[in-house]
Amino acid sequence: MSLLHNSHRVIAVTDMAKSLEFGAFMEKFTLQPSPSALPLPLSGLTFAVKDIFDIEGYVTGFGNPDWARTHSAATSTAPAVMDLLKGGATCFGKTVMDEMAYCMYGVNKHYGTPINPCAPDRVPGGSSSGSAVAVGAMLVDFSLGTDTGASVRVPASYCGILGFRPSLGAVSTAGVIPMSQSFDTVGWFARDPVILNRVGRVLLHLPDVDPIKPNQIIIPEDCFRLSSVPSDRTAQVLVKSIEKLFGGQCVKHVILGDYVKDKVPSLQHFMVKGNEDQEDNIPSLAALSSAMRLLQRYEFKNNHAEWVTKVNPDLGPEISERIWDAIKVTGEKIDFCHSVRTELRAALTSLLGDHGILALPTTPGEPPKVQANPATLDLFFSRPFSLLSIAGVSGFCQASIPLGMHDNVPVAISLVAKHGSDAFLLNLVETLYDTLKEEIGMLKE
């Protein structure tokens, strides 16, 4: 369906001028859904789209002016965007992102850092920074991002909103610039769990189904020990809410690092000797993170090395270093990366079963300050990546849920469900949300 024909009206509002609204938008325009005689699930809702999705007639900028300069306008619109328009929603434009989606800070030297509406002195998280800020600042009802390493989950956590990374392959990535196909997903943000769920139904092409009670909620004690936020503000809030709604018998405590080490033998190829005793480290999950980053770099190189070497684009310093490192990577150990993916998916499928949930801190620490030293930031992100790689490598779905503020910064918890359990997880988030808010309110009293 062409956007330039009768199915949608395209109304240009601005050129490449960046909106002053929290710096969230790259380009504002309005794509309106076709009139429909039938009630549509997203009628009356507005959304924004990360500048990694094709929209017919617009250049997909990928967060970098040299990319925009060397690419033509898209000739068709990404299916995920089309689904939302067909579902009745109105698109308000494209949002700022980290360059080439290769960062989790939300900083862009060309287009600026979108302002975190929850904590203006903190980074918004990336690479779907503008999409998260547009929702957090109430500029739109929901937004589209992508999540390869964590580009929906981290900004959702930092901006105090809901974020959903679907099961790998559950939402079409056609018309989306690839980063690393073994991990690329189309994710979305919302402030309201009902809207998060409704958007999910449209993108996942799922009918409404009744919520199913989880048969187990697994609390990995080692993962929560990594967090600088006290567990009574994260894990305990969840446990009390679960007990209220479903009873305490479904809560189980595990040491996830030991389980993963035992069940994913290929991780031995990525273990680093000497870091077993560090308090801020879970060796098997650090190895998981290393395997994921290696495969991500290798696939990024296959996708973009030719363009990068030919154009030599102007990149932010830390992004430039990361991208050129990826371009130098070899195929060594890549087979082991694929073995790790297969083994981890089997291990976690066995652990969770059909209706089990794994709880995690979305990130183990608070959002870094906007002006933080890049070297400090890289060190800062080594711990979260261990936790974020669990859903990334397994291909499982993960929802990040805000739990209010602690020490003036947003706090979040994540729920992970097995591959293909997206509807179950979205329903559970909607069911839990109000009880979680009540528990947080009682803590404040």
Salt bridges, closest charged atoms under 4 A:
GLU21 OE1 - LYS28 NZ 2.83
ASP51 OD1 - LYS94 NZ 3.23
ASP66 OD1 - ARG69 NH2 3.16
ASP83 OD2 - HIS205 NE2 2.74
GLU99 OE1 - HIS110 NE2 3.03
ASP121 OD2 - ARG122 NE 3.64
ASP141 OD1 - ARG191 NH2 3.88
ASP147 OD2 - ARG153 NE 2.90
ASP147 OD1 - ARG165 NH1 2.84
ASP208 OD1 - ARG201 NE 3.80
GLU221 OE2 - HIS253 ND1 3.19
ASP314 OD1 - LYS109 NZ 2.63
ASP354 OD1 - LYS418 NZ 2.77
GLU366 OE2 - ARG122 NH1 2.97
ASP378 OD1 - ARG322 NH2 2.92
ASP407 OD2 - HIS406 NE2 3.57
GLU439 OE2 - LYS244 NZ 2.82
